[in-house]
Amino acid sequence: MKLRRILLETAGFFLLISLIYLLLFLFFRPQLEAAGRWTVDRLGLGGVFVFVLVVDCFIVPATADLLFPITVGWNPLALLLTMSAASILGGFAGFLIAGRLAHVKAVQQAVAYYRYRGEALIKRFGVWAVVIAGFTPVPYSTVSWIAGMAGVKPVPYLLASLSRIPRFFLYYAAIRGGLILVEGVAG
């Protein structure tokens, strides 16, 4: 996978997510605010932590970005540090699980669809593949599993996973900035 393609996919994904958030905000603002209030009252940062941990530990069709619209009114620093920590821990847990279960046929079958692309990414970029997945829409949990199965060393993996921190801050800032623009235009 070429770096240029990854960057173009990242830009396209970022625009798509921004458009989705904009449409959700414009058409479902009361529902999002109600969901956010319920989440804050019932689950708080602990719920955010568990959600992100699970999403980034296992290969599931979800992303931590789903939380941004319902948590936009929260304390950004606490939210983003919680999401970053949960993501790094979840990815590392998936990395360790995959490393231990790489020989199990069911695990090999579960990741077979993603494994070819992921291993090609790891072979080409090494541990930088984790940085790319950590910062872009390339599925971080999937690359974490494949890195574990491919025998990437834990310390370089963890250092590369720190790319999740600026990723959450940047995505949040872009989404929050977009919402402020929408509020300014709509208000």
N, C-alpha and C positions, 0 to 999 in steps of 0.2 A: 504494500500500500504506500503510495507516494505521499510525502509530506504536504505537497500542494493540495492534493485531493482531500486530505484530512482537514486542512485549514478551510477549504471551500465547504466541506460538509459541516464543519463547526459553525461557520458563518450562516449557512443555510438553516441549520438547526436553531441557532440563536434567533434568527429572524422569525422562524416558524413559531417558536415558543413565545416570543414577544407578541406576535399577532394573536396567538391563542389567549394569552393573558389579557391583552387589550380587549378582545371580544368578551371574555369572561367578565372583566371589570365593567364593561359597558352594559351588558345584558343581564348579568347575574350578581351585581354588586350587593344587594341586600342578602342574598343567599350565601355569598362568600363571607360577608361580615358575620352572619349568624353562625356559619360553620366555624369561623375563626373564634368567635366568642365561646362556642361550645368547647372547642379544642383547648382554649386557654383555661376555661373553668374546670374542665374534666381531666385533661391530660397534661397540659403545660409543656414545659421543656422536656420532661420525662417521656411524654408521648412522642415528641419530635425525635428524641434520641433513639427510642426503640424503633420507630418507623424507618429512620435513615439507616440504622444498624442492620436491620433485616433486609432492606432493599439493596444495600451494598455488600451484604454477606452472601446472599443467594442470587442466582441468576433468575430474576423475575422481570416481567414486563412493566416495570414502574421505575420512577426516578425520584430522587429527593426533591427535585425542582417542583414537584406537585405541591409542596408545602408553601412555596413562596406566596401565592395569592391569599392564603388564609392566615398567614403569619406576618403580613406586611406591616401591621401596626405594633408588632412586638418590639422589644428592645433589640436592635439589630446586632449589637456585639454579642450578647448572650445567645441569641438565636444562631448566629453564624459560627460561633465557637462550638456550640453544642452540635450543630450539623457537621462541622468539620471533624470533630473528635469521633462522633458516631460513624461517620463515613470511613475514616481511616481505620478504626477498630473493626468495623464490619468487613471492609475489604481485606484486612489482615486475617480475620477469622476465616473468610472464604479461601484465602491463599493457603492457610494452614490446613483446612479441611481438604482442599483439592490435593495438596501435597501428600497428605496421608492416604487419601482414597484414590489416587491416580491409577492404581492397578485394578480397581474394581470396574468390572465390565459395565454395570449400570451407570456409573459416573462417566465413563468414557463415552457411552451412548448419549447421555444427557448433554454433554458439551460438544459432541461431534460436529454439529452444524457450525458452531463458532470457533472450534479449535483450529481449523486450517488457517483462517484469517488471523486469529490471535497469535498463533505460533509464528506465522509469517511476519507479523508486526514485531514480535519479540526477537526473532532471528535477525531482522533487519536493524532494529533500533536498540536492542538489548533492554536494559532497565528503563531506558527512555520511553519505551512503549507504555510503561505504567504512568510516567509523567504525562504523556499524550492522553491516555485514557482518563487520568485524574483531572485533567484540565479541560478536556473537550467532551463532546457528546459520545465519543467512542465508549461503549459500556464498560465502566470501571469494574463492576463486579465480575463480568465475564473475563476481562483481561487479568484480574486478580486470580481467578481460578486457573486460568491457563498458565499464568506465571508460576503458580504453585505446582501445577502439574509438570511444567517444563524445568523445574528445579532452580528457579531464580533464587538467589541467596536472600534470606530474610532482612538483613540490615539494609542492603541497597533497595530492596522492595519498599521498606518502610520510609526510607528517605525520599524515594520517588513519590510515595503516596502523600507526602506533604504538599504536593501540587493541588490537593483537594482544598486546602485553605484559601489560597488566592482565587481559586475557581468559584467557591461559594460567595466570597466577598464581591467579586466582579459581576457574577450573574445577578446577585441581589441588587447591587447598585444599578445595573442596567434596567432591571425590572422595576425597581422603585422609581428610578428616573423617568421611565416610560409612564408609570402611573401618575406621577406628579404632572407630567405634560398633559396627560388625558384629563386630569382633574382641572388643570388650568384652562384647557380648551372647553371642557364641558361646563365649568363653573362660571 
